[in-house]
Amino acid sequence: EAGVVQSPRYKIIEKKQPVAFWCNPISGHNTLYWYLQNLGQGPELLIRYENEEAVDDSQLPKDRFSAERLKGVDSTLKIQPAELGDSAVYLCASSYAGPNSPLHFGNGTRLTVT
Amino acid sequence: QKEVEQNSGPLSVPEGAIASLNCTYSDRVSQSFFWYRQYSGKSPELIMSIYSNGDKEDGRFTAQLNKASQYVSLLIRDSQPSDSATYLCAVTILTGGGNKLTFGTGTQLKVEL
């Protein structure tokens, strides 16, 4: 079984530039998550999708962050414009049936904003 | 009070010893509890899930849950140097958007030769 696939693995951009991350979840997993992880901290939820619907985006900074999950499979997370404080690891995860079922994480995208 | 609390460590144990990792949570109605292991520079990987009070064993790992005390722990028997990593406790917390899987800050474990 293929795991959660994310790209790119690393991204370095200058502040004020846009950036996008892509995620393909495990086949059959209806729930998709984007988490942000800073060094020395646990992952923090940005947004959760159930199929195509964003059911929890309360922690997503909507002035600069956006996300979409077309057709209930792949998802894209975008930041525009990026700020220095956005430097972190962005983790995509999926689960079979919501947050009460185990999450499986992708390898993450390490973003550096200079 | 943080929703999920862990001692950041580092917790150092000798090879072959039992490592005990602890986690407390704030939401009395939490239903699902997970332990993840994260090696430096890698993403979290699931070790154990537990949903009911008591112990759950899987190989060298045992998860223990006490809902009355809002406490979940992970025991690692016969600790190996390869167990050296950060262990993340994750708990479903009921929010306005439904259940949200919330992570602690992790406990760094070092298994010494």
Interface residues (C-beta under 8 A of the other chain):
Chain A: Y33 G40 Q41 G42 P43 E44 L45 R48 V55 D56 D57 S58 V89 L91 G98 P99 N100 S101 P102 L103 H104 F105 G106 N107 G108
Chain B: V4 S8 Q31 S32 F34 K42 S43 P44 E45 L46 S49 Y51 L88 A90 T92 T95 G96 G97 G98 N99 K100 L101 T102 F103 G104 T105 G106
